[in-house]
Amino acid sequence: MRMRRLVTRILALAFVASLAACSTVGTHGVKNTTKTFSTVIVDAGHGGKDSGAFRRSGPPEKNVTLDVAQRLDHKLRESQIKTVMTRDSDVFIPLNDRVAIENKQKNAIFVSIHFNDSRKRGTHGFETYYHSGASVDLANRIQQKLMTIPNSANGGIHTANFRVLRLANCPAVLVECGYLSNRSEGKQARDSEYRELLADRIAEAIVEERYGTGVYQSPPQIASQAEPASGGTSLAPPASR
């Protein structure tokens, strides 16, 4: 009887230990490089056969994420920050390959660009997601910069188990740049000047996270912009290949 109680106690302690181990999955081994990083992995969500969110009134998510990501990549390189893009064209990159790309880089951070979708047309706002505690400050700063865009709605920052965040060895965030399903935000996403503004605010957050407030220099047309443009160049879906 005493032996049975001892075995039961050992099994119970082992179970508690396994729960504690599970609670740390995804945070172990993530070094906080947000103040020291030399490389930014810029991830344009979806691509190729994976269109992401799609509305008849505009281009699929894969197109607008790529456009914002390319603009962000350009702005970061202008700020003398090395960048690596997971995709730079309309190709499909599996999630595990994206994880491999981000974890191959040393002293880096990872920023994934997406647009949201909802069955409720009234749902709107910017949202930023993270998984590890090392990513919280970066997520906060990006969300704060996006909220400086006139008439923006704050969807907040949230934890998420997205694979590209959960399996990252570096600080990693995923930015939802508004809802394509919302009439207003979907229209803004089709505007080239607005996409330029999105990229600029995210770039500003990244540069300031690394070097401090006031370091980033926005282009004059962006810095003086008081309202997102209502017109601009639309982004058409690419021709099929």
Secondary structure, 3 states (H helix, E strand, C coil): CHHHHHHHHHHHHHHHHHHHHHHCCCCCCCCCCCCCCCEEEEEECCECCECCCCCCCCCCHHHHHHHHHHHHHHHHHHCCCEEEECCCCCCCCCHHHHHHHHHHCCCEEEEEEEEECCCCCCCCCEEEEECCHHHHHHHHHHHHHHCCCCCCCEEEEEECCCHHHHCCCCCEEEEEEEECCCHHHHHHHCCHHHHHHHHHHHHHHHHHHHHCCCCCCCCHHHHCCCCCCCCCCCCCCCCCC
